[in-house]
Amino acid sequence: MYFSFVVISAVVLACSAQHYGYGNEGSSWSGHGGGHGGHAVDYYAHPKYEFKYGVDDAHTGDHKSQYEVRDGDAVHGEYSLHEADGTIRTVKYTADHKNGFNAQVIRSGHASHPQHYATHGHGHYGHY
């Protein structure tokens, strides 16, 4: 799952860099007919995307999801994950030019903290 998050992050960063023209100054890839098979590239096009993913792995206990929508300079989305104590953390966020980044963090469910007892003898972790 970490790999998926890294890949999605890299794609979003690459799209942002392309949108704002980073790394293109003074190169033949500047969007003026060079580099892309002779096609002009509009680095100032209206950014618009939507993505969604989720993981529900009973074997590892990894349960999380995310979605995000961008239209121009406005972004909104939500992600959630199951915490180690059994609660679910959900973060709903928006970002735009006027209001900046705003997030609402919601914790749902009841935390459980199972009591662990030390064992002596075989099977105790850390002793061989």
ABEGO torsion letter per residue (X at the ends): XAAAAAAAAAAAAAAAAAAAGBGABGBAAAGAGBGAGGBBBBAABBBBBBBBBBBBBAAAGBBBBBBBBBBEABBBBBBBBBBAAGBBBBBBBBBBAAAEBBBBBBBBEBBBBBBBBBBBEBGBBGBX
